[in-house]
């Protein structure tokens, strides 16, 4: 599993933008499509809200990539 540490610079980041900022997708729109397809999970639970707010301490998983937000 690939682990990515993401440093949060505001209160939250939308999950589709997090996927973009972590380099997993080329655009926020591509991130929204991935979330809508059901392959993204937050803290171990499937996340279908394209703009779900991700805050410090949460873990976002896409396939074999795990993003830990600090």
Jmol script that loads the backbone (N, CA, C; Angstrom):
load data "model"
ATOM      1  N   UNK A   1       0.839  -1.190   0.000  1.00  0.00           N
ATOM      2  CA  UNK A   1       0.000   0.000   0.000  1.00  0.00           C
ATOM      3  C   UNK A   1       0.880   1.249   0.000  1.00  0.00           C
ATOM      4  N   UNK A   2       0.528   2.197  -0.847  1.00  0.00           N
ATOM      5  CA  UNK A   2       1.241   3.465  -0.904  1.00  0.00           C
ATOM      6  C   UNK A   2       0.615   4.419   0.100  1.00  0.00           C
ATOM      7  N   UNK A   3       1.468   5.060   0.907  1.00  0.00           N
ATOM      8  CA  UNK A   3       0.960   5.987   1.913  1.00  0.00           C
ATOM      9  C   UNK A   3       1.385   7.409   1.559  1.00  0.00           C
ATOM     10  N   UNK A   4       0.432   8.325   1.602  1.00  0.00           N
ATOM     11  CA  UNK A   4       0.693   9.733   1.317  1.00  0.00           C
ATOM     12  C   UNK A   4       0.319  10.531   2.556  1.00  0.00           C
ATOM     13  N   UNK A   5       1.217  11.427   2.962  1.00  0.00           N
ATOM     14  CA  UNK A   5       0.932  12.337   4.072  1.00  0.00           C
ATOM     15  C   UNK A   5       0.540  13.668   3.453  1.00  0.00           C
ATOM     16  N   UNK A   6      -0.635  14.185   3.817  1.00  0.00           N
ATOM     17  CA  UNK A   6      -1.106  15.450   3.265  1.00  0.00           C
ATOM     18  C   UNK A   6      -1.234  16.471   4.372  1.00  0.00           C
ATOM     19  N   UNK A   7      -0.544  17.605   4.208  1.00  0.00           N
ATOM     20  CA  UNK A   7      -0.562  18.678   5.203  1.00  0.00           C
ATOM     21  C   UNK A   7      -1.698  19.643   4.889  1.00  0.00           C
ATOM     22  N   UNK A   8      -2.675  19.699   5.769  1.00  0.00           N
ATOM     23  CA  UNK A   8      -3.838  20.556   5.578  1.00  0.00           C
ATOM     24  C   UNK A   8      -3.483  21.992   5.967  1.00  0.00           C
ATOM     25  N   UNK A   9      -3.801  22.956   5.088  1.00  0.00           N
ATOM     26  CA  UNK A   9      -3.465  24.354   5.375  1.00  0.00           C
ATOM     27  C   UNK A   9      -4.703  25.192   5.685  1.00  0.00           C
ATOM     28  N   UNK A  10      -5.865  24.550   5.707  1.00  0.00           N
ATOM     29  CA  UNK A  10      -7.103  25.241   6.062  1.00  0.00           C
ATOM     30  C   UNK A  10      -7.924  24.305   6.952  1.00  0.00           C
ATOM     31  N   UNK A  11      -9.147  24.700   7.261  1.00  0.00           N
ATOM     32  CA  UNK A  11      -9.981  23.890   8.164  1.00  0.00           C
ATOM     33  C   UNK A  11     -10.303  22.521   7.574  1.00  0.00           C
ATOM     34  N   UNK A  12     -10.522  22.489   6.254  1.00  0.00           N
ATOM     35  CA  UNK A  12     -10.857  21.233   5.591  1.00  0.00           C
ATOM     36  C   UNK A  12     -10.480  21.321   4.109  1.00  0.00           C
ATOM     37  N   UNK A  13     -10.523  20.162   3.439  1.00  0.00           N
ATOM     38  CA  UNK A  13     -10.363  20.100   1.988  1.00  0.00           C
ATOM     39  C   UNK A  13     -11.446  19.162   1.465  1.00  0.00           C
ATOM     40  N   UNK A  14     -12.049  19.517   0.337  1.00  0.00           N
ATOM     41  CA  UNK A  14     -13.069  18.641  -0.237  1.00  0.00           C
ATOM     42  C   UNK A  14     -12.382  17.403  -0.793  1.00  0.00           C
ATOM     43  N   UNK A  15     -13.030  16.254  -0.660  1.00  0.00           N
ATOM     44  CA  UNK A  15     -12.387  14.982  -1.009  1.00  0.00           C
ATOM     45  C   UNK A  15     -11.949  14.960  -2.481  1.00  0.00           C
ATOM     46  N   UNK A  16     -12.736  15.518  -3.385  1.00  0.00           N
ATOM     47  CA  UNK A  16     -12.329  15.511  -4.786  1.00  0.00           C
ATOM     48  C   UNK A  16     -11.069  16.352  -5.001  1.00  0.00           C
ATOM     49  N   UNK A  17     -10.946  17.462  -4.279  1.00  0.00           N
ATOM     50  CA  UNK A  17      -9.746  18.298  -4.394  1.00  0.00           C
ATOM     51  C   UNK A  17      -8.542  17.625  -3.734  1.00  0.00           C
ATOM     52  N   UNK A  18      -8.770  16.887  -2.656  1.00  0.00           N
ATOM     53  CA  UNK A  18      -7.684  16.162  -2.003  1.00  0.00           C
ATOM     54  C   UNK A  18      -7.063  15.160  -2.963  1.00  0.00           C
ATOM     55  N   UNK A  19      -7.900  14.443  -3.710  1.00  0.00           N
ATOM     56  CA  UNK A  19      -7.383  13.473  -4.681  1.00  0.00           C
ATOM     57  C   UNK A  19      -6.526  14.176  -5.729  1.00  0.00           C
ATOM     58  N   UNK A  20      -6.938  15.367  -6.134  1.00  0.00           N
ATOM     59  CA  UNK A  20      -6.171  16.149  -7.110  1.00  0.00           C
ATOM     60  C   UNK A  20      -4.854  16.629  -6.491  1.00  0.00           C
ATOM     61  N   UNK A  21      -4.930  17.226  -5.314  1.00  0.00           N
ATOM     62  CA  UNK A  21      -3.737  17.770  -4.665  1.00  0.00           C
ATOM     63  C   UNK A  21      -2.722  16.687  -4.311  1.00  0.00           C
ATOM     64  N   UNK A  22      -3.203  15.480  -4.060  1.00  0.00           N
ATOM     65  CA  UNK A  22      -2.305  14.364  -3.747  1.00  0.00           C
ATOM     66  C   UNK A  22      -1.710  13.750  -5.019  1.00  0.00           C
ATOM     67  N   UNK A  23      -2.160  14.234  -6.174  1.00  0.00           N
ATOM     68  CA  UNK A  23      -1.601  13.755  -7.435  1.00  0.00           C
ATOM     69  C   UNK A  23      -2.212  12.469  -7.953  1.00  0.00           C
ATOM     70  N   UNK A  24      -3.371  12.085  -7.418  1.00  0.00           N
ATOM     71  CA  UNK A  24      -3.994  10.830  -7.841  1.00  0.00           C
ATOM     72  C   UNK A  24      -4.885  11.003  -9.068  1.00  0.00           C
ATOM     73  N   UNK A  25      -5.355  12.239  -9.301  1.00  0.00           N
ATOM     74  CA  UNK A  25      -6.159  12.551 -10.489  1.00  0.00           C
ATOM     75  C   UNK A  25      -5.662  13.881 -11.053  1.00  0.00           C
ATOM     76  N   UNK A  26      -5.984  14.138 -12.320  1.00  0.00           N
ATOM     77  CA  UNK A  26      -5.522  15.353 -12.981  1.00  0.00           C
ATOM     78  C   UNK A  26      -6.382  16.569 -12.685  1.00  0.00           C
ATOM     79  N   UNK A  27      -7.629  16.353 -12.259  1.00  0.00           N
ATOM     80  CA  UNK A  27      -8.522  17.480 -12.027  1.00  0.00           C
ATOM     81  C   UNK A  27      -9.524  17.157 -10.933  1.00  0.00           C
ATOM     82  N   UNK A  28     -10.141  18.221 -10.403  1.00  0.00           N
ATOM     83  CA  UNK A  28     -11.188  18.026  -9.395  1.00  0.00           C
ATOM     84  C   UNK A  28     -12.371  17.274  -9.977  1.00  0.00           C
ATOM     85  N   UNK A  29     -12.644  17.504 -11.268  1.00  0.00           N
ATOM     86  CA  UNK A  29     -13.747  16.793 -11.931  1.00  0.00           C
ATOM     87  C   UNK A  29     -13.495  15.302 -11.994  1.00  0.00           C
ATOM     88  N   UNK A  30     -12.252  14.927 -12.280  1.00  0.00           N
ATOM     89  CA  UNK A  30     -11.897  13.502 -12.297  1.00  0.00           C
ATOM     90  C   UNK A  30     -12.027  12.916 -10.900  1.00  0.00           C
ATOM     91  N   UNK A  31     -11.703  13.711  -9.888  1.00  0.00           N
ATOM     92  CA  UNK A  31     -11.862  13.273  -8.506  1.00  0.00           C
ATOM     93  C   UNK A  31     -13.318  13.043  -8.167  1.00  0.00           C
ATOM     94  N   UNK A  32     -14.196  13.947  -8.639  1.00  0.00           N
ATOM     95  CA  UNK A  32     -15.633  13.786  -8.398  1.00  0.00           C
ATOM     96  C   UNK A  32     -16.147  12.502  -9.031  1.00  0.00           C
ATOM     97  N   UNK A  33     -15.668  12.201 -10.235  1.00  0.00           N
ATOM     98  CA  UNK A  33     -16.096  10.977 -10.920  1.00  0.00           C
ATOM     99  C   UNK A  33     -15.678   9.736 -10.141  1.00  0.00           C
ATOM    100  N   UNK A  34     -14.455   9.750  -9.607  1.00  0.00           N
ATOM    101  CA  UNK A  34     -13.979   8.608  -8.814  1.00  0.00           C
ATOM    102  C   UNK A  34     -14.831   8.424  -7.566  1.00  0.00           C
ATOM    103  N   UNK A  35     -15.113   9.526  -6.875  1.00  0.00           N
ATOM    104  CA  UNK A  35     -15.925   9.443  -5.661  1.00  0.00           C
ATOM    105  C   UNK A  35     -17.310   8.904  -6.007  1.00  0.00           C
ATOM    106  N   UNK A  36     -17.899   9.434  -7.085  1.00  0.00           N
ATOM    107  CA  UNK A  36     -19.237   9.002  -7.490  1.00  0.00           C
ATOM    108  C   UNK A  36     -19.276   7.527  -7.854  1.00  0.00           C
ATOM    109  N   UNK A  37     -18.151   6.992  -8.319  1.00  0.00           N
ATOM    110  CA  UNK A  37     -18.118   5.577  -8.726  1.00  0.00           C
ATOM    111  C   UNK A  37     -17.998   4.636  -7.531  1.00  0.00           C
ATOM    112  N   UNK A  38     -17.789   5.201  -6.332  1.00  0.00           N
ATOM    113  CA  UNK A  38     -17.801   4.375  -5.123  1.00  0.00           C
ATOM    114  C   UNK A  38     -16.482   3.737  -4.744  1.00  0.00           C
ATOM    115  N   UNK A  39     -15.361   4.189  -5.320  1.00  0.00           N
ATOM    116  CA  UNK A  39     -14.072   3.554  -5.033  1.00  0.00           C
ATOM    117  C   UNK A  39     -13.255   4.290  -3.968  1.00  0.00           C
ATOM    118  N   UNK A  40     -13.817   5.376  -3.430  1.00  0.00           N
ATOM    119  CA  UNK A  40     -13.109   6.161  -2.422  1.00  0.00           C
ATOM    120  C   UNK A  40     -13.740   5.912  -1.051  1.00  0.00           C
ATOM    121  N   UNK A  41     -12.901   5.731  -0.038  1.00  0.00           N
ATOM    122  CA  UNK A  41     -13.427   5.592   1.311  1.00  0.00           C
ATOM    123  C   UNK A  41     -12.739   6.582   2.241  1.00  0.00           C
ATOM    124  N   UNK A  42     -13.478   7.004   3.263  1.00  0.00           N
ATOM    125  CA  UNK A  42     -12.968   7.920   4.282  1.00  0.00           C
ATOM    126  C   UNK A  42     -13.108   7.222   5.622  1.00  0.00           C
ATOM    127  N   UNK A  43     -11.999   7.082   6.321  1.00  0.00           N
ATOM    128  CA  UNK A  43     -11.985   6.393   7.623  1.00  0.00           C
ATOM    129  C   UNK A  43     -12.614   5.002   7.517  1.00  0.00           C
ATOM    130  N   UNK A  44     -12.363   4.316   6.401  1.00  0.00           N
ATOM    131  CA  UNK A  44     -12.813   2.942   6.231  1.00  0.00           C
ATOM    132  C   UNK A  44     -14.239   2.784   5.734  1.00  0.00           C
ATOM    133  N   UNK A  45     -14.946   3.889   5.504  1.00  0.00           N
ATOM    134  CA  UNK A  45     -16.332   3.812   5.028  1.00  0.00           C
ATOM    135  C   UNK A  45     -16.426   4.433   3.636  1.00  0.00           C
ATOM    136  N   UNK A  46     -17.179   3.797   2.754  1.00  0.00           N
ATOM    137  CA  UNK A  46     -17.354   4.307   1.401  1.00  0.00           C
ATOM    138  C   UNK A  46     -17.891   5.734   1.434  1.00  0.00           C
ATOM    139  N   UNK A  47     -17.281   6.598   0.630  1.00  0.00           N
ATOM    140  CA  UNK A  47     -17.710   7.998   0.567  1.00  0.00           C
ATOM    141  C   UNK A  47     -18.246   8.298  -0.819  1.00  0.00           C
ATOM    142  N   UNK A  48     -19.517   8.699  -0.903  1.00  0.00           N
ATOM    143  CA  UNK A  48     -20.142   8.992  -2.187  1.00  0.00           C
ATOM    144  C   UNK A  48     -20.411  10.484  -2.366  1.00  0.00           C
ATOM    145  N   UNK A  49     -20.168  11.282  -1.335  1.00  0.00           N
ATOM    146  CA  UNK A  49     -20.361  12.736  -1.450  1.00  0.00           C
ATOM    147  C   UNK A  49     -19.105  13.334  -2.080  1.00  0.00           C
ATOM    148  N   UNK A  50     -19.261  13.880  -3.283  1.00  0.00           N
ATOM    149  CA  UNK A  50     -18.108  14.350  -4.048  1.00  0.00           C
ATOM    150  C   UNK A  50     -17.341  15.474  -3.362  1.00  0.00           C
ATOM    151  N   UNK A  51     -18.043  16.271  -2.588  1.00  0.00           N
ATOM    152  CA  UNK A  51     -17.376  17.399  -1.927  1.00  0.00           C
ATOM    153  C   UNK A  51     -17.387  17.246  -0.405  1.00  0.00           C
ATOM    154  N   UNK A  52     -17.321  16.013   0.064  1.00  0.00           N
ATOM    155  CA  UNK A  52     -17.269  15.762   1.511  1.00  0.00           C
ATOM    156  C   UNK A  52     -16.059  16.485   2.093  1.00  0.00           C
ATOM    157  N   UNK A  53     -16.245  17.099   3.241  1.00  0.00           N
ATOM    158  CA  UNK A  53     -15.161  17.848   3.875  1.00  0.00           C
ATOM    159  C   UNK A  53     -14.248  16.886   4.637  1.00  0.00           C
ATOM    160  N   UNK A  54     -12.976  16.919   4.286  1.00  0.00           N
ATOM    161  CA  UNK A  54     -11.972  16.073   4.934  1.00  0.00           C
ATOM    162  C   UNK A  54     -11.168  16.964   5.875  1.00  0.00           C
ATOM    163  N   UNK A  55     -11.083  16.548   7.132  1.00  0.00           N
ATOM    164  CA  UNK A  55     -10.391  17.345   8.144  1.00  0.00           C
ATOM    165  C   UNK A  55      -9.194  16.589   8.702  1.00  0.00           C
ATOM    166  N   UNK A  56      -8.392  17.306   9.475  1.00  0.00           N
ATOM    167  CA  UNK A  56      -7.202  16.740  10.104  1.00  0.00           C
ATOM    168  C   UNK A  56      -7.546  15.445  10.843  1.00  0.00           C
ATOM    169  N   UNK A  57      -6.720  14.432  10.650  1.00  0.00           N
ATOM    170  CA  UNK A  57      -6.895  13.165  11.345  1.00  0.00           C
ATOM    171  C   UNK A  57      -7.646  12.119  10.540  1.00  0.00           C
ATOM    172  N   UNK A  58      -8.254  12.527   9.426  1.00  0.00           N
ATOM    173  CA  UNK A  58      -8.998  11.558   8.630  1.00  0.00           C
ATOM    174  C   UNK A  58      -8.074  10.852   7.629  1.00  0.00           C
ATOM    175  N   UNK A  59      -8.487   9.668   7.221  1.00  0.00           N
ATOM    176  CA  UNK A  59      -7.722   8.869   6.266  1.00  0.00           C
ATOM    177  C   UNK A  59      -8.606   8.577   5.067  1.00  0.00           C
ATOM    178  N   UNK A  60      -8.119   8.945   3.883  1.00  0.00           N
ATOM    179  CA  UNK A  60      -8.848   8.713   2.633  1.00  0.00           C
ATOM    180  C   UNK A  60      -8.135   7.609   1.879  1.00  0.00           C
ATOM    181  N   UNK A  61      -8.885   6.621   1.406  1.00  0.00           N
ATOM    182  CA  UNK A  61      -8.306   5.485   0.698  1.00  0.00           C
ATOM    183  C   UNK A  61      -8.878   5.398  -0.704  1.00  0.00           C
ATOM    184  N   UNK A  62      -7.999   5.192  -1.675  1.00  0.00           N
ATOM    185  CA  UNK A  62      -8.385   4.973  -3.066  1.00  0.00           C
ATOM    186  C   UNK A  62      -7.540   3.815  -3.570  1.00  0.00           C
ATOM    187  N   UNK A  63      -8.175   2.670  -3.774  1.00  0.00           N
ATOM    188  CA  UNK A  63      -7.413   1.492  -4.209  1.00  0.00           C
ATOM    189  C   UNK A  63      -6.363   1.134  -3.179  1.00  0.00           C
ATOM    190  N   UNK A  64      -5.088   1.083  -3.614  1.00  0.00           N
ATOM    191  CA  UNK A  64      -4.010   0.736  -2.675  1.00  0.00           C
ATOM    192  C   UNK A  64      -3.259   1.975  -2.198  1.00  0.00           C
ATOM    193  N   UNK A  65      -3.907   3.143  -2.308  1.00  0.00           N
ATOM    194  CA  UNK A  65      -3.291   4.388  -1.832  1.00  0.00           C
ATOM    195  C   UNK A  65      -4.060   4.900  -0.625  1.00  0.00           C
ATOM    196  N   UNK A  66      -3.316   5.236   0.416  1.00  0.00           N
ATOM    197  CA  UNK A  66      -3.909   5.737   1.647  1.00  0.00           C
ATOM    198  C   UNK A  66      -3.362   7.145   1.900  1.00  0.00           C
ATOM    199  N   UNK A  67      -4.263   8.116   2.019  1.00  0.00           N
ATOM    200  CA  UNK A  67      -3.869   9.497   2.268  1.00  0.00           C
ATOM    201  C   UNK A  67      -4.242   9.848   3.712  1.00  0.00           C
ATOM    202  N   UNK A  68      -3.230  10.181   4.513  1.00  0.00           N
ATOM    203  CA  UNK A  68      -3.465  10.604   5.882  1.00  0.00           C
ATOM    204  C   UNK A  68      -3.373  12.121   5.932  1.00  0.00           C
ATOM    205  N   UNK A  69      -4.413  12.752   6.457  1.00  0.00           N
ATOM    206  CA  UNK A  69      -4.485  14.218   6.494  1.00  0.00           C
ATOM    207  C   UNK A  69      -4.009  14.712   7.868  1.00  0.00           C
ATOM    208  N   UNK A  70      -3.075  15.640   7.829  1.00  0.00           N
ATOM    209  CA  UNK A  70      -2.525  16.227   9.071  1.00  0.00           C
ATOM    210  C   UNK A  70      -2.853  17.699   9.143  1.00  0.00           C
TER     211      UNK A  70
END
end "model"
wireframe off; spacefill off
backbone 0.3
color backbone group
